[in-house]
């Protein structure tokens, strides 16, 4: 299933994109597309049955904003330097263990919402990423195979980063990762049963129409299941939590001088095959 949320920011309602590409209203069936729904197998089964029976009312998508596909996110866990080619362009050794950092849930915005360039920023960068959405509480998992069973689905994430803040302003990544609007998510949450192999997904990103990133999740140093297993030994993952799994090569930081960092007026488009496409215009904060 392709689950999403539509409406004005803070007042989104749950919806579903059916097999024919028609937008369907879920608000009469469930309260929200959030961790409570994702952890409730019976509720998800009712949603699936209603969709297959054609019982869900259609929504007119004209002028309808698409919000983040998951509501009330508890935390956003991110994995740094998780692609072999990105580690090489950053001049870094492949890490021996996953590099883990957090983004605040309030960085999450819709897939087509405006991204704000922070005041004083000179190194705002792009990163297309595969996002995992957790469906079952994950704590001290024993294997990658077990971890995969705790994943509700997948989505496109844009891990926007400010490199000066991240690297040059005291060495704490949080400052370069948590500026407002720095995590567009969506358009959909595609349930795990519809993603045959999360390690075989092409990812692409364009800036002002120029292809900048063209990679595949096959390049991940730590695959999806291992990421969830590993993180579960350091923090409990709850239904509705999001895990961004890293970016392939092609970020601005890895380009020759002068590096093409993002500015107000730039347009970024990104996609992951089967998971949908995002588009954001950048504006000054």
HUTAJO-V577931 format. One record per pair of residues at least 4 apart in sequence whose ideal C-beta (glycine too) atoms are under 6 Angstrom apart, sorted by the first residue. I is the first residue (numbers start at 1). J is the second residue. D is the distance in Angstrom with one decimal. If there is no record, write none. Layout:
BEGIN
i=I j=J d=D
i=I j=J d=D
END
This chain:
BEGIN
i=1 j=191 d=4.8
i=2 j=17 d=4.0
i=2 j=188 d=4.1
i=2 j=190 d=5.5
i=3 j=16 d=5.9
i=3 j=33 d=4.7
i=3 j=69 d=5.8
i=3 j=189 d=4.5
i=4 j=15 d=5.2
i=4 j=69 d=4.8
i=4 j=187 d=5.9
i=4 j=188 d=5.0
i=5 j=12 d=3.8
i=5 j=14 d=5.8
i=5 j=33 d=5.3
i=5 j=67 d=4.5
i=5 j=69 d=5.8
i=6 j=15 d=5.0
i=6 j=64 d=5.1
i=6 j=66 d=5.7
i=7 j=11 d=5.2
i=7 j=12 d=4.4
i=7 j=13 d=5.2
i=12 j=67 d=3.9
i=13 j=27 d=4.3
i=14 j=26 d=4.0
i=14 j=27 d=5.9
i=14 j=30 d=5.6
i=14 j=32 d=5.4
i=14 j=33 d=4.2
i=15 j=23 d=5.7
i=15 j=25 d=5.9
i=15 j=26 d=5.6
i=16 j=24 d=4.6
i=16 j=26 d=5.5
i=16 j=51 d=5.7
i=17 j=23 d=5.9
i=18 j=22 d=5.0
i=18 j=24 d=5.5
i=18 j=51 d=5.6
i=22 j=58 d=5.5
i=23 j=59 d=4.4
i=23 j=61 d=5.0
i=24 j=56 d=3.8
i=25 j=57 d=4.8
i=25 j=59 d=5.1
i=26 j=30 d=5.4
i=30 j=37 d=5.3
i=30 j=43 d=6.0
i=32 j=71 d=4.5
i=33 j=37 d=5.8
i=34 j=71 d=4.0
i=34 j=72 d=4.7
i=34 j=240 d=5.2
i=35 j=39 d=6.0
i=35 j=239 d=3.6
i=35 j=240 d=2.5
i=37 j=43 d=5.6
i=38 j=135 d=4.5
i=38 j=152 d=4.2
i=38 j=239 d=4.8
i=39 j=239 d=3.8
i=50 j=55 d=4.5
i=50 j=56 d=5.3
i=51 j=56 d=5.9
i=66 j=110 d=5.4
i=66 j=111 d=5.9
i=66 j=187 d=5.0
i=67 j=110 d=4.5
i=68 j=108 d=5.0
i=68 j=110 d=5.8
i=68 j=185 d=4.5
i=68 j=186 d=5.6
i=69 j=155 d=5.7
i=69 j=186 d=4.6
i=69 j=188 d=5.5
i=69 j=189 d=4.0
i=70 j=133 d=5.7
i=70 j=240 d=5.6
i=73 j=105 d=4.3
i=73 j=108 d=6.0
i=73 j=240 d=5.8
i=73 j=242 d=5.7
i=74 j=238 d=5.3
i=74 j=240 d=6.0
i=74 j=241 d=5.1
i=75 j=241 d=5.3
i=76 j=103 d=4.1
i=76 j=242 d=4.7
i=77 j=231 d=5.7
i=77 j=243 d=4.7
i=78 j=101 d=5.2
i=78 j=103 d=5.8
i=78 j=244 d=4.4
i=79 j=98 d=5.1
i=79 j=227 d=5.7
i=79 j=245 d=5.3
i=79 j=246 d=4.7
i=80 j=99 d=3.8
i=81 j=87 d=4.9
i=81 j=92 d=5.7
i=81 j=95 d=5.5
i=81 j=99 d=5.3
i=82 j=220 d=5.5
i=82 j=221 d=5.3
i=82 j=222 d=5.8
i=82 j=245 d=6.0
i=82 j=246 d=2.8
i=83 j=219 d=4.6
i=83 j=220 d=6.0
i=83 j=246 d=5.5
i=83 j=248 d=4.6
i=84 j=219 d=5.3
i=84 j=221 d=6.0
i=85 j=219 d=5.5
i=85 j=248 d=5.8
i=85 j=249 d=3.8
i=86 j=247 d=5.7
i=86 j=248 d=5.6
i=86 j=249 d=4.9
i=87 j=92 d=4.9
i=87 j=94 d=5.1
i=89 j=249 d=4.7
i=89 j=254 d=3.4
i=94 j=221 d=5.4
i=95 j=99 d=5.3
i=98 j=222 d=5.0
i=98 j=230 d=5.2
i=101 j=173 d=4.8
i=103 j=107 d=4.9
i=103 j=177 d=5.4
i=103 j=178 d=5.8
i=103 j=183 d=5.5
i=104 j=178 d=5.2
i=107 j=178 d=5.8
i=107 j=182 d=4.6
i=107 j=183 d=4.1
i=108 j=183 d=4.7
i=108 j=185 d=5.2
i=109 j=113 d=4.1
i=109 j=181 d=5.0
i=109 j=184 d=5.3
i=111 j=184 d=5.3
i=111 j=186 d=3.9
i=111 j=187 d=4.6
i=111 j=278 d=3.9
i=112 j=279 d=5.4
i=114 j=281 d=5.9
i=114 j=283 d=5.3
i=115 j=160 d=5.8
i=115 j=181 d=4.9
i=115 j=280 d=4.6
i=115 j=282 d=5.1
i=116 j=180 d=5.8
i=116 j=181 d=4.8
i=116 j=285 d=4.1
i=117 j=121 d=5.2
i=117 j=124 d=5.1
i=117 j=264 d=5.5
i=117 j=282 d=5.5
i=117 j=284 d=5.4
i=118 j=162 d=5.8
i=118 j=179 d=4.7
i=118 j=285 d=5.4
i=119 j=285 d=5.3
i=121 j=162 d=5.3
i=123 j=162 d=5.9
i=123 j=163 d=3.9
i=123 j=164 d=4.4
i=123 j=261 d=5.0
i=124 j=162 d=5.3
i=124 j=261 d=5.6
i=124 j=262 d=4.4
i=125 j=161 d=4.7
i=125 j=163 d=5.4
i=125 j=251 d=5.3
i=125 j=252 d=4.6
i=125 j=253 d=5.6
i=126 j=205 d=5.8
i=126 j=268 d=5.5
i=127 j=159 d=4.1
i=127 j=247 d=3.8
i=127 j=251 d=5.8
i=128 j=203 d=4.8
i=128 j=205 d=4.1
i=128 j=213 d=5.4
i=128 j=270 d=4.3
i=129 j=157 d=4.5
i=129 j=159 d=5.0
i=129 j=244 d=4.6
i=129 j=247 d=5.2
i=130 j=217 d=5.6
i=130 j=245 d=4.9
i=131 j=155 d=4.5
i=131 j=157 d=3.8
i=131 j=242 d=5.4
i=131 j=244 d=5.3
i=132 j=151 d=5.5
i=132 j=243 d=4.2
i=133 j=152 d=4.9
i=133 j=153 d=5.2
i=133 j=189 d=5.5
i=133 j=242 d=5.8
i=134 j=237 d=4.7
i=134 j=239 d=5.7
i=134 j=241 d=4.5
i=135 j=152 d=2.8
i=135 j=239 d=5.6
i=136 j=150 d=4.4
i=137 j=238 d=5.6
i=138 j=150 d=4.4
i=138 j=228 d=6.0
i=138 j=232 d=4.3
i=138 j=237 d=4.0
i=139 j=232 d=5.7
i=139 j=236 d=4.7
i=140 j=232 d=6.0
i=140 j=233 d=5.9
i=141 j=146 d=5.0
i=141 j=147 d=4.9
i=141 j=229 d=4.7
i=141 j=232 d=4.5
i=142 j=146 d=5.6
i=144 j=225 d=3.2
i=144 j=226 d=4.7
i=144 j=229 d=5.2
i=147 j=225 d=4.5
i=147 j=228 d=3.7
i=147 j=229 d=4.1
i=148 j=225 d=4.5
i=151 j=192 d=5.0
i=153 j=189 d=4.6
i=153 j=190 d=5.3
i=153 j=191 d=4.3
i=153 j=192 d=5.1
i=154 j=190 d=5.5
i=154 j=195 d=5.3
i=154 j=275 d=5.9
i=155 j=185 d=5.8
i=155 j=186 d=5.8
i=155 j=189 d=5.2
i=156 j=272 d=4.9
i=156 j=275 d=5.1
i=156 j=276 d=5.7
i=156 j=278 d=5.7
i=157 j=185 d=5.4
i=157 j=244 d=4.8
i=158 j=184 d=4.3
i=158 j=270 d=5.8
i=159 j=244 d=5.3
i=160 j=182 d=4.1
i=161 j=166 d=5.8
i=161 j=176 d=5.3
i=161 j=177 d=5.8
i=162 j=176 d=4.4
i=163 j=167 d=5.7
i=163 j=253 d=5.2
i=164 j=168 d=4.9
i=165 j=169 d=5.0
i=165 j=175 d=4.3
i=165 j=176 d=3.8
i=166 j=173 d=5.2
i=166 j=176 d=2.6
i=169 j=175 d=5.7
i=173 j=177 d=5.6
i=174 j=178 d=5.5
i=184 j=278 d=5.6
i=184 j=280 d=5.8
i=187 j=276 d=4.4
i=188 j=276 d=5.1
i=190 j=194 d=5.3
i=190 j=195 d=6.0
i=190 j=275 d=5.4
i=198 j=224 d=4.5
i=199 j=217 d=5.3
i=199 j=218 d=5.6
i=199 j=223 d=5.4
i=200 j=218 d=5.9
i=201 j=217 d=4.5
i=201 j=272 d=5.4
i=201 j=273 d=5.7
i=202 j=216 d=5.2
i=202 j=273 d=4.6
i=203 j=215 d=5.1
i=203 j=248 d=5.9
i=203 j=272 d=5.0
i=204 j=214 d=5.2
i=204 j=271 d=5.5
i=205 j=212 d=5.3
i=205 j=213 d=4.0
i=205 j=270 d=4.2
i=206 j=211 d=5.4
i=206 j=269 d=4.6
i=207 j=212 d=5.2
i=207 j=268 d=5.6
i=208 j=266 d=5.9
i=208 j=267 d=5.7
i=212 j=250 d=4.9
i=213 j=248 d=5.7
i=213 j=250 d=3.5
i=215 j=219 d=5.8
i=215 j=248 d=2.6
i=219 j=248 d=5.8
i=222 j=226 d=4.7
i=222 j=227 d=5.2
i=226 j=230 d=5.9
i=227 j=245 d=5.7
i=232 j=237 d=5.8
i=237 j=241 d=4.9
i=252 j=259 d=5.1
i=252 j=260 d=5.3
i=252 j=261 d=4.9
i=255 j=259 d=5.0
i=255 j=260 d=5.9
i=262 j=266 d=5.0
i=262 j=282 d=5.5
i=264 j=282 d=5.5
i=264 j=283 d=5.3
i=264 j=284 d=4.5
i=266 j=282 d=4.7
i=267 j=281 d=5.3
i=268 j=280 d=5.2
i=269 j=279 d=4.8
i=270 j=278 d=5.1
i=271 j=277 d=4.0
END
